[in-house]
Structure formats: C-alpha cells, structure tokens
C-alpha cells in the first residue's frame, strides 16, 4: 500500500492503517518512522487499536496475525 511506509517529522500527526476505518489488506506490513530531535519525548495515543484473534492460542502469548513494535532508535 502506498501509505504503508512513511516518515513523520512534524510536531504532531496521525498514523492510520491503509483504508482506515475499513479493514486493511491481508499480509500487510507497514513501517512508520517518527523522526525527532535527540532527547525529545514522543507520545503515542491510540484512538482505536484492534488485534485479530487467533483461535488456536489458548492463553496469553505472542500475537500471530497483528502486532505493533515500537523502538527507540533502530532495531539493533
């Protein structure tokens, strides 16, 4: 999806999955980078966040279908 890989550098912004509020396409992997000056606090506020249920998982564990990773810097 064309809006699935973006960099953000403004002091505020909105990140939405492609097609929101409709469901996004299957097997979609998005990457959004928030660029801020060093020592700047970045706050993420979620208005809506929905994960697909995995009926085969009996307890808590890793999400098989949907997840969110947040890193402070590069994922090294």
Secondary structure, 3 states (H helix, E strand, C coil): CCCCEEEECCCCCCCCCCCCCCCCCCCCCCEEEECCCCCCCCCCCCCCCCCCCCCCCCCCCCCCCCCCCCCCCCCC
